[in-house]
Amino acid sequence: MFCKLSALSYQLSALSYQLSALSSQLSALSSQLSALSSQLSAYAHKLTMFLSYISIYI
């Protein structure tokens, strides 16, 4: 019985480690997506300003 509990404890520990690693990867991905979103927002702003400038002369 103790052997089964020990094996289960080991499996749960391994699962916890894997979930922690996955959480770190998701956090990194979230940071990358946030940076990409900021860049796209900046490009969208520049495009809007450019189109506004063009529309004045049309």
PDB file of N, CA, C, O and CB in Angstrom:
ATOM      1  N   MET A   1       0.832  -1.206   0.000  1.00  0.00           N
ATOM      2  CA  MET A   1       0.000   0.000   0.000  1.00  0.00           C
ATOM      3  C   MET A   1       0.873   1.266   0.000  1.00  0.00           C
ATOM      4  O   MET A   1       0.623   2.221  -0.736  1.00  0.00           O
ATOM      5  CB  MET A   1      -0.944   0.001   1.227  1.00  0.00           C
ATOM      6  N   PHE A   2       1.898   1.232   0.850  1.00  0.00           N
ATOM      7  CA  PHE A   2       2.798   2.383   0.908  1.00  0.00           C
ATOM      8  C   PHE A   2       3.504   2.603  -0.426  1.00  0.00           C
ATOM      9  O   PHE A   2       3.742   3.739  -0.838  1.00  0.00           O
ATOM     10  CB  PHE A   2       3.830   2.193   2.021  1.00  0.00           C
ATOM     11  N   CYS A   3       3.830   1.508  -1.089  1.00  0.00           N
ATOM     12  CA  CYS A   3       4.503   1.589  -2.388  1.00  0.00           C
ATOM     13  C   CYS A   3       3.596   2.260  -3.416  1.00  0.00           C
ATOM     14  O   CYS A   3       4.062   3.063  -4.225  1.00  0.00           O
ATOM     15  CB  CYS A   3       4.917   0.182  -2.875  1.00  0.00           C
ATOM     16  N   LYS A   4       2.303   1.934  -3.390  1.00  0.00           N
ATOM     17  CA  LYS A   4       1.357   2.542  -4.332  1.00  0.00           C
ATOM     18  C   LYS A   4       1.205   4.038  -4.052  1.00  0.00           C
ATOM     19  O   LYS A   4       1.133   4.848  -4.976  1.00  0.00           O
ATOM     20  CB  LYS A   4      -0.019   1.842  -4.248  1.00  0.00           C
ATOM     21  N   LEU A   5       1.158   4.393  -2.759  1.00  0.00           N
ATOM     22  CA  LEU A   5       1.039   5.815  -2.409  1.00  0.00           C
ATOM     23  C   LEU A   5       2.293   6.579  -2.808  1.00  0.00           C
ATOM     24  O   LEU A   5       2.219   7.727  -3.245  1.00  0.00           O
ATOM     25  CB  LEU A   5       0.778   5.982  -0.903  1.00  0.00           C
ATOM     26  N   SER A   6       3.423   5.947  -2.656  1.00  0.00           N
ATOM     27  CA  SER A   6       4.682   6.580  -3.047  1.00  0.00           C
ATOM     28  C   SER A   6       4.727   6.803  -4.558  1.00  0.00           C
ATOM     29  O   SER A   6       5.157   7.856  -5.027  1.00  0.00           O
ATOM     30  CB  SER A   6       5.879   5.721  -2.598  1.00  0.00           C
ATOM     31  N   ALA A   7       4.278   5.799  -5.313  1.00  0.00           N
ATOM     32  CA  ALA A   7       4.253   5.931  -6.776  1.00  0.00           C
ATOM     33  C   ALA A   7       3.273   7.020  -7.208  1.00  0.00           C
ATOM     34  O   ALA A   7       3.557   7.791  -8.124  1.00  0.00           O
ATOM     35  CB  ALA A   7       3.874   4.588  -7.433  1.00  0.00           C
ATOM     36  N   LEU A   8       2.124   7.076  -6.547  1.00  0.00           N
ATOM     37  CA  LEU A   8       1.138   8.104  -6.869  1.00  0.00           C
ATOM     38  C   LEU A   8       1.684   9.487  -6.546  1.00  0.00           C
ATOM     39  O   LEU A   8       1.490  10.434  -7.308  1.00  0.00           O
ATOM     40  CB  LEU A   8      -0.171   7.856  -6.104  1.00  0.00           C
ATOM     41  N   SER A   9       2.364   9.596  -5.421  1.00  0.00           N
ATOM     42  CA  SER A   9       2.967  10.869  -5.042  1.00  0.00           C
ATOM     43  C   SER A   9       3.992  11.309  -6.074  1.00  0.00           C
ATOM     44  O   SER A   9       4.064  12.487  -6.425  1.00  0.00           O
ATOM     45  CB  SER A   9       3.619  10.766  -3.663  1.00  0.00           C
ATOM     46  N   TYR A  10       4.783  10.361  -6.560  1.00  0.00           N
ATOM     47  CA  TYR A  10       5.780  10.670  -7.586  1.00  0.00           C
ATOM     48  C   TYR A  10       5.115  11.141  -8.874  1.00  0.00           C
ATOM     49  O   TYR A  10       5.566  12.102  -9.495  1.00  0.00           O
ATOM     50  CB  TYR A  10       6.657   9.444  -7.865  1.00  0.00           C
ATOM     51  N   GLN A  11       4.044  10.464  -9.272  1.00  0.00           N
ATOM     52  CA  GLN A  11       3.331  10.848 -10.496  1.00  0.00           C
ATOM     53  C   GLN A  11       2.716  12.237 -10.359  1.00  0.00           C
ATOM     54  O   GLN A  11       2.755  13.036 -11.295  1.00  0.00           O
ATOM     55  CB  GLN A  11       2.237   9.819 -10.825  1.00  0.00           C
ATOM     56  N   LEU A  12       2.150  12.519  -9.189  1.00  0.00           N
ATOM     57  CA  LEU A  12       1.555  13.834  -8.972  1.00  0.00           C
ATOM     58  C   LEU A  12       2.625  14.926  -8.963  1.00  0.00           C
ATOM     59  O   LEU A  12       2.396  16.038  -9.440  1.00  0.00           O
ATOM     60  CB  LEU A  12       0.770  13.853  -7.654  1.00  0.00           C
ATOM     61  N   SER A  13       3.779  14.599  -8.421  1.00  0.00           N
ATOM     62  CA  SER A  13       4.883  15.554  -8.424  1.00  0.00           C
ATOM     63  C   SER A  13       5.344  15.842  -9.848  1.00  0.00           C
ATOM     64  O   SER A  13       5.605  16.991 -10.204  1.00  0.00           O
ATOM     65  CB  SER A  13       6.053  15.025  -7.585  1.00  0.00           C
ATOM     66  N   ALA A  14       5.443  14.786 -10.661  1.00  0.00           N
ATOM     67  CA  ALA A  14       5.843  14.954 -12.061  1.00  0.00           C
ATOM     68  C   ALA A  14       4.808  15.770 -12.821  1.00  0.00           C
ATOM     69  O   ALA A  14       5.162  16.627 -13.630  1.00  0.00           O
ATOM     70  CB  ALA A  14       6.040  13.587 -12.738  1.00  0.00           C
ATOM     71  N   LEU A  15       3.532  15.509 -12.565  1.00  0.00           N
ATOM     72  CA  LEU A  15       2.464  16.263 -13.222  1.00  0.00           C
ATOM     73  C   LEU A  15       2.511  17.731 -12.811  1.00  0.00           C
ATOM     74  O   LEU A  15       2.312  18.626 -13.633  1.00  0.00           O
ATOM     75  CB  LEU A  15       1.089  15.661 -12.882  1.00  0.00           C
ATOM     76  N   SER A  16       2.776  17.962 -11.544  1.00  0.00           N
ATOM     77  CA  SER A  16       2.887  19.342 -11.060  1.00  0.00           C
ATOM     78  C   SER A  16       4.027  20.071 -11.758  1.00  0.00           C
ATOM     79  O   SER A  16       3.889  21.238 -12.125  1.00  0.00           O
ATOM     80  CB  SER A  16       3.101  19.365  -9.538  1.00  0.00           C
ATOM     81  N   TYR A  17       5.151  19.387 -11.942  1.00  0.00           N
ATOM     82  CA  TYR A  17       6.291  19.977 -12.638  1.00  0.00           C
ATOM     83  C   TYR A  17       5.932  20.302 -14.087  1.00  0.00           C
ATOM     84  O   TYR A  17       6.278  21.371 -14.591  1.00  0.00           O
ATOM     85  CB  TYR A  17       7.499  19.029 -12.589  1.00  0.00           C
ATOM     86  N   GLN A  18       5.244  19.386 -14.752  1.00  0.00           N
ATOM     87  CA  GLN A  18       4.851  19.611 -16.142  1.00  0.00           C
ATOM     88  C   GLN A  18       3.880  20.782 -16.257  1.00  0.00           C
ATOM     89  O   GLN A  18       3.978  21.591 -17.181  1.00  0.00           O
ATOM     90  CB  GLN A  18       4.219  18.345 -16.728  1.00  0.00           C
ATOM     91  N   LEU A  19       2.945  20.867 -15.318  1.00  0.00           N
ATOM     92  CA  LEU A  19       1.988  21.976 -15.344  1.00  0.00           C
ATOM     93  C   LEU A  19       2.686  23.307 -15.081  1.00  0.00           C
ATOM     94  O   LEU A  19       2.325  24.333 -15.659  1.00  0.00           O
ATOM     95  CB  LEU A  19       0.877  21.751 -14.308  1.00  0.00           C
ATOM     96  N   SER A  20       3.677  23.280 -14.213  1.00  0.00           N
ATOM     97  CA  SER A  20       4.441  24.493 -13.944  1.00  0.00           C
ATOM     98  C   SER A  20       5.204  24.940 -15.189  1.00  0.00           C
ATOM     99  O   SER A  20       5.251  26.130 -15.503  1.00  0.00           O
ATOM    100  CB  SER A  20       5.413  24.266 -12.779  1.00  0.00           C
ATOM    101  N   ALA A  21       5.799  23.980 -15.894  1.00  0.00           N
ATOM    102  CA  ALA A  21       6.519  24.299 -17.132  1.00  0.00           C
ATOM    103  C   ALA A  21       5.560  24.843 -18.183  1.00  0.00           C
ATOM    104  O   ALA A  21       5.881  25.803 -18.883  1.00  0.00           O
ATOM    105  CB  ALA A  21       7.250  23.054 -17.673  1.00  0.00           C
ATOM    106  N   LEU A  22       4.388  24.233 -18.294  1.00  0.00           N
ATOM    107  CA  LEU A  22       3.384  24.700 -19.251  1.00  0.00           C
ATOM    108  C   LEU A  22       2.933  26.109 -18.903  1.00  0.00           C
ATOM    109  O   LEU A  22       2.752  26.947 -19.786  1.00  0.00           O
ATOM    110  CB  LEU A  22       2.177  23.749 -19.281  1.00  0.00           C
ATOM    111  N   SER A  23       2.756  26.363 -17.623  1.00  0.00           N
ATOM    112  CA  SER A  23       2.350  27.696 -17.180  1.00  0.00           C
ATOM    113  C   SER A  23       3.403  28.741 -17.566  1.00  0.00           C
ATOM    114  O   SER A  23       3.063  29.845 -17.990  1.00  0.00           O
ATOM    115  CB  SER A  23       2.120  27.707 -15.655  1.00  0.00           C
ATOM    116  N   SER A  24       4.668  28.386 -17.418  1.00  0.00           N
ATOM    117  CA  SER A  24       5.748  29.306 -17.793  1.00  0.00           C
ATOM    118  C   SER A  24       5.733  29.576 -19.296  1.00  0.00           C
ATOM    119  O   SER A  24       5.920  30.712 -19.732  1.00  0.00           O
ATOM    120  CB  SER A  24       7.117  28.732 -17.373  1.00  0.00           C
ATOM    121  N   GLN A  25       5.509  28.529 -20.080  1.00  0.00           N
ATOM    122  CA  GLN A  25       5.462  28.692 -21.540  1.00  0.00           C
ATOM    123  C   GLN A  25       4.285  29.568 -21.954  1.00  0.00           C
ATOM    124  O   GLN A  25       4.415  30.415 -22.838  1.00  0.00           O
ATOM    125  CB  GLN A  25       5.366  27.322 -22.233  1.00  0.00           C
ATOM    126  N   LEU A  26       3.141  29.362 -21.314  1.00  0.00           N
ATOM    127  CA  LEU A  26       1.966  30.169 -21.635  1.00  0.00           C
ATOM    128  C   LEU A  26       2.175  31.622 -21.236  1.00  0.00           C
ATOM    129  O   LEU A  26       1.714  32.535 -21.921  1.00  0.00           O
ATOM    130  CB  LEU A  26       0.726  29.608 -20.939  1.00  0.00           C
ATOM    131  N   SER A  27       2.868  31.831 -20.132  1.00  0.00           N
ATOM    132  CA  SER A  27       3.164  33.193 -19.703  1.00  0.00           C
ATOM    133  C   SER A  27       4.072  33.895 -20.709  1.00  0.00           C
ATOM    134  O   SER A  27       3.872  35.066 -21.032  1.00  0.00           O
ATOM    135  CB  SER A  27       3.814  33.187 -18.315  1.00  0.00           C
ATOM    136  N   ALA A  28       5.078  33.160 -21.200  1.00  0.00           N
ATOM    137  CA  ALA A  28       5.976  33.732 -22.206  1.00  0.00           C
ATOM    138  C   ALA A  28       5.217  34.038 -23.494  1.00  0.00           C
ATOM    139  O   ALA A  28       5.425  35.085 -24.108  1.00  0.00           O
ATOM    140  CB  ALA A  28       7.146  32.771 -22.495  1.00  0.00           C
ATOM    141  N   LEU A  29       4.341  33.127 -23.900  1.00  0.00           N
ATOM    142  CA  LEU A  29       3.537  33.342 -25.104  1.00  0.00           C
ATOM    143  C   LEU A  29       2.633  34.555 -24.932  1.00  0.00           C
ATOM    144  O   LEU A  29       2.460  35.346 -25.859  1.00  0.00           O
ATOM    145  CB  LEU A  29       2.696  32.094 -25.426  1.00  0.00           C
ATOM    146  N   SER A  30       2.062  34.697 -23.749  1.00  0.00           N
ATOM    147  CA  SER A  30       1.200  35.842 -23.473  1.00  0.00           C
ATOM    148  C   SER A  30       1.981  37.150 -23.601  1.00  0.00           C
ATOM    149  O   SER A  30       1.473  38.134 -24.138  1.00  0.00           O
ATOM    150  CB  SER A  30       0.585  35.723 -22.068  1.00  0.00           C
ATOM    151  N   SER A  31       3.207  37.153 -23.108  1.00  0.00           N
ATOM    152  CA  SER A  31       4.043  38.356 -23.217  1.00  0.00           C
ATOM    153  C   SER A  31       4.352  38.678 -24.674  1.00  0.00           C
ATOM    154  O   SER A  31       4.328  39.839 -25.081  1.00  0.00           O
ATOM    155  CB  SER A  31       5.351  38.176 -22.430  1.00  0.00           C
ATOM    156  N   GLN A  32       4.643  37.643 -25.454  1.00  0.00           N
ATOM    157  CA  GLN A  32       4.933  37.856 -26.878  1.00  0.00           C
ATOM    158  C   GLN A  32       3.708  38.388 -27.609  1.00  0.00           C
ATOM    159  O   GLN A  32       3.819  39.289 -28.441  1.00  0.00           O
ATOM    160  CB  GLN A  32       5.410  36.549 -27.533  1.00  0.00           C
ATOM    161  N   LEU A  33       2.544  37.832 -27.301  1.00  0.00           N
ATOM    162  CA  LEU A  33       1.318  38.293 -27.947  1.00  0.00           C
ATOM    163  C   LEU A  33       0.990  39.730 -27.543  1.00  0.00           C
ATOM    164  O   LEU A  33       0.478  40.510 -28.347  1.00  0.00           O
ATOM    165  CB  LEU A  33       0.150  37.366 -27.595  1.00  0.00           C
ATOM    166  N   SER A  34       1.284  40.063 -26.309  1.00  0.00           N
ATOM    167  CA  SER A  34       1.053  41.430 -25.847  1.00  0.00           C
ATOM    168  C   SER A  34       1.955  42.411 -26.602  1.00  0.00           C
ATOM    169  O   SER A  34       1.517  43.488 -27.006  1.00  0.00           O
ATOM    170  CB  SER A  34       1.300  41.535 -24.327  1.00  0.00           C
ATOM    171  N   ALA A  35       3.214  42.022 -26.784  1.00  0.00           N
ATOM    172  CA  ALA A  35       4.138  42.874 -27.537  1.00  0.00           C
ATOM    173  C   ALA A  35       3.692  43.015 -28.987  1.00  0.00           C
ATOM    174  O   ALA A  35       3.746  44.109 -29.549  1.00  0.00           O
ATOM    175  CB  ALA A  35       5.562  42.304 -27.477  1.00  0.00           C
ATOM    176  N   LEU A  36       3.252  41.920 -29.594  1.00  0.00           N
ATOM    177  CA  LEU A  36       2.760  41.956 -30.971  1.00  0.00           C
ATOM    178  C   LEU A  36       1.529  42.850 -31.078  1.00  0.00           C
ATOM    179  O   LEU A  36       1.386  43.612 -32.033  1.00  0.00           O
ATOM    180  CB  LEU A  36       2.431  40.537 -31.466  1.00  0.00           C
ATOM    181  N   SER A  37       0.657  42.750 -30.104  1.00  0.00           N
ATOM    182  CA  SER A  37      -0.545  43.576 -30.094  1.00  0.00           C
ATOM    183  C   SER A  37      -0.181  45.063 -30.027  1.00  0.00           C
ATOM    184  O   SER A  37      -0.800  45.891 -30.694  1.00  0.00           O
ATOM    185  CB  SER A  37      -1.448  43.193 -28.908  1.00  0.00           C
ATOM    186  N   SER A  38       0.818  45.386 -29.223  1.00  0.00           N
ATOM    187  CA  SER A  38       1.260  46.774 -29.125  1.00  0.00           C
ATOM    188  C   SER A  38       1.824  47.274 -30.446  1.00  0.00           C
ATOM    189  O   SER A  38       1.561  48.403 -30.861  1.00  0.00           O
ATOM    190  CB  SER A  38       2.302  46.921 -28.026  1.00  0.00           C
ATOM    191  N   GLN A  39       2.603  46.421 -31.100  1.00  0.00           N
ATOM    192  CA  GLN A  39       3.168  46.801 -32.396  1.00  0.00           C
ATOM    193  C   GLN A  39       2.077  47.017 -33.434  1.00  0.00           C
ATOM    194  O   GLN A  39       2.118  47.986 -34.192  1.00  0.00           O
ATOM    195  CB  GLN A  39       4.146  45.734 -32.883  1.00  0.00           C
ATOM    196  N   LEU A  40       1.106  46.119 -33.470  1.00  0.00           N
ATOM    197  CA  LEU A  40       0.013  46.243 -34.433  1.00  0.00           C
ATOM    198  C   LEU A  40      -0.807  47.496 -34.151  1.00  0.00           C
ATOM    199  O   LEU A  40      -1.264  48.167 -35.077  1.00  0.00           O
ATOM    200  CB  LEU A  40      -0.889  44.996 -34.392  1.00  0.00           C
ATOM    201  N   SER A  41      -0.990  47.808 -32.881  1.00  0.00           N
ATOM    202  CA  SER A  41      -1.722  49.012 -32.521  1.00  0.00           C
ATOM    203  C   SER A  41      -0.979  50.256 -33.007  1.00  0.00           C
ATOM    204  O   SER A  41      -1.591  51.200 -33.506  1.00  0.00           O
ATOM    205  CB  SER A  41      -1.939  49.075 -31.002  1.00  0.00           C
ATOM    206  N   ALA A  42       0.335  50.246 -32.857  1.00  0.00           N
ATOM    207  CA  ALA A  42       1.136  51.380 -33.320  1.00  0.00           C
ATOM    208  C   ALA A  42       1.058  51.515 -34.843  1.00  0.00           C
ATOM    209  O   ALA A  42       0.929  52.622 -35.366  1.00  0.00           O
ATOM    210  CB  ALA A  42       2.602  51.219 -32.874  1.00  0.00           C
ATOM    211  N   TYR A  43       1.137  50.389 -35.548  1.00  0.00           N
ATOM    212  CA  TYR A  43       1.025  50.428 -37.008  1.00  0.00           C
ATOM    213  C   TYR A  43      -0.361  50.917 -37.438  1.00  0.00           C
ATOM    214  O   TYR A  43      -0.486  51.689 -38.389  1.00  0.00           O
ATOM    215  CB  TYR A  43       1.306  49.036 -37.603  1.00  0.00           C
ATOM    216  N   ALA A  44      -1.387  50.466 -36.740  1.00  0.00           N
ATOM    217  CA  ALA A  44      -2.751  50.888 -37.066  1.00  0.00           C
ATOM    218  C   ALA A  44      -2.893  52.395 -36.854  1.00  0.00           C
ATOM    219  O   ALA A  44      -3.544  53.078 -37.645  1.00  0.00           O
ATOM    220  CB  ALA A  44      -3.788  50.116 -36.201  1.00  0.00           C
ATOM    221  N   HIS A  45      -2.293  52.902 -35.805  1.00  0.00           N
ATOM    222  CA  HIS A  45      -2.352  54.343 -35.542  1.00  0.00           C
ATOM    223  C   HIS A  45      -1.644  55.120 -36.658  1.00  0.00           C
ATOM    224  O   HIS A  45      -2.157  56.129 -37.144  1.00  0.00           O
ATOM    225  CB  HIS A  45      -1.713  54.671 -34.169  1.00  0.00           C
ATOM    226  N   LYS A  46      -0.465  54.643 -37.057  1.00  0.00           N
ATOM    227  CA  LYS A  46       0.272  55.310 -38.137  1.00  0.00           C
ATOM    228  C   LYS A  46      -0.527  55.280 -39.435  1.00  0.00           C
ATOM    229  O   LYS A  46      -0.583  56.273 -40.161  1.00  0.00           O
ATOM    230  CB  LYS A  46       1.646  54.644 -38.346  1.00  0.00           C
ATOM    231  N   LEU A  47      -1.145  54.137 -39.723  1.00  0.00           N
ATOM    232  CA  LEU A  47      -1.945  54.020 -40.935  1.00  0.00           C
ATOM    233  C   LEU A  47      -3.141  54.968 -40.889  1.00  0.00           C
ATOM    234  O   LEU A  47      -3.475  55.604 -41.889  1.00  0.00           O
ATOM    235  CB  LEU A  47      -2.420  52.575 -41.124  1.00  0.00           C
ATOM    236  N   THR A  48      -3.776  55.057 -39.734  1.00  0.00           N
ATOM    237  CA  THR A  48      -4.919  55.963 -39.592  1.00  0.00           C
ATOM    238  C   THR A  48      -4.493  57.415 -39.810  1.00  0.00           C
ATOM    239  O   THR A  48      -5.184  58.181 -40.481  1.00  0.00           O
ATOM    240  CB  THR A  48      -5.564  55.803 -38.202  1.00  0.00           C
ATOM    241  N   MET A  49      -3.360  57.778 -39.242  1.00  0.00           N
ATOM    242  CA  MET A  49      -2.865  59.144 -39.421  1.00  0.00           C
ATOM    243  C   MET A  49      -2.534  59.411 -40.891  1.00  0.00           C
ATOM    244  O   MET A  49      -2.825  60.486 -41.417  1.00  0.00           O
ATOM    245  CB  MET A  49      -1.619  59.386 -38.542  1.00  0.00           C
ATOM    246  N   PHE A  50      -1.919  58.413 -41.551  1.00  0.00           N
ATOM    247  CA  PHE A  50      -1.573  58.569 -42.960  1.00  0.00           C
ATOM    248  C   PHE A  50      -2.828  58.729 -43.813  1.00  0.00           C
ATOM    249  O   PHE A  50      -2.884  59.596 -44.685  1.00  0.00           O
ATOM    250  CB  PHE A  50      -0.752  57.369 -43.446  1.00  0.00           C
ATOM    251  N   LEU A  51      -3.830  57.897 -43.562  1.00  0.00           N
ATOM    252  CA  LEU A  51      -5.068  57.989 -44.334  1.00  0.00           C
ATOM    253  C   LEU A  51      -5.792  59.313 -44.074  1.00  0.00           C
ATOM    254  O   LEU A  51      -6.392  59.884 -44.985  1.00  0.00           O
ATOM    255  CB  LEU A  51      -5.989  56.811 -43.996  1.00  0.00           C
ATOM    256  N   SER A  52      -5.736  59.789 -42.852  1.00  0.00           N
ATOM    257  CA  SER A  52      -6.346  61.081 -42.546  1.00  0.00           C
ATOM    258  C   SER A  52      -5.632  62.198 -43.313  1.00  0.00           C
ATOM    259  O   SER A  52      -6.269  63.112 -43.836  1.00  0.00           O
ATOM    260  CB  SER A  52      -6.302  61.356 -41.022  1.00  0.00           C
ATOM    261  N   TYR A  53      -4.316  62.110 -43.368  1.00  0.00           N
ATOM    262  CA  TYR A  53      -3.522  63.097 -44.092  1.00  0.00           C
ATOM    263  C   TYR A  53      -3.857  63.069 -45.579  1.00  0.00           C
ATOM    264  O   TYR A  53      -4.008  64.116 -46.210  1.00  0.00           O
ATOM    265  CB  TYR A  53      -2.022  62.844 -43.878  1.00  0.00           C
ATOM    266  N   ILE A  54      -3.973  61.857 -46.136  1.00  0.00           N
ATOM    267  CA  ILE A  54      -4.299  61.710 -47.559  1.00  0.00           C
ATOM    268  C   ILE A  54      -5.701  62.239 -47.849  1.00  0.00           C
ATOM    269  O   ILE A  54      -5.926  62.887 -48.871  1.00  0.00           O
ATOM    270  CB  ILE A  54      -4.190  60.232 -47.989  1.00  0.00           C
ATOM    271  N   SER A  55      -6.641  61.962 -46.948  1.00  0.00           N
ATOM    272  CA  SER A  55      -8.032  62.361 -47.206  1.00  0.00           C
ATOM    273  C   SER A  55      -8.205  63.873 -47.245  1.00  0.00           C
ATOM    274  O   SER A  55      -9.149  64.383 -47.848  1.00  0.00           O
ATOM    275  CB  SER A  55      -8.947  61.775 -46.145  1.00  0.00           C
ATOM    276  N   ILE A  56      -7.301  64.576 -46.610  1.00  0.00           N
ATOM    277  CA  ILE A  56      -7.376  66.046 -46.647  1.00  0.00           C
ATOM    278  C   ILE A  56      -7.160  66.556 -48.068  1.00  0.00           C
ATOM    279  O   ILE A  56      -7.773  67.540 -48.483  1.00  0.00           O
ATOM    280  CB  ILE A  56      -6.328  66.672 -45.692  1.00  0.00           C
ATOM    281  N   TYR A  57      -6.296  65.889 -48.802  1.00  0.00           N
ATOM    282  CA  TYR A  57      -5.933  66.356 -50.138  1.00  0.00           C
ATOM    283  C   TYR A  57      -6.736  65.693 -51.255  1.00  0.00           C
ATOM    284  O   TYR A  57      -6.486  65.941 -52.434  1.00  0.00           O
ATOM    285  CB  TYR A  57      -4.473  66.118 -50.371  1.00  0.00           C
ATOM    286  N   ILE A  58      -7.689  64.859 -50.887  1.00  0.00           N
ATOM    287  CA  ILE A  58      -8.519  64.219 -51.923  1.00  0.00           C
ATOM    288  C   ILE A  58      -9.798  65.007 -52.127  1.00  0.00           C
ATOM    289  O   ILE A  58     -10.628  64.633 -52.955  1.00  0.00           O
ATOM    290  CB  ILE A  58      -8.851  62.755 -51.541  1.00  0.00           C
TER     291      ILE A  58
END
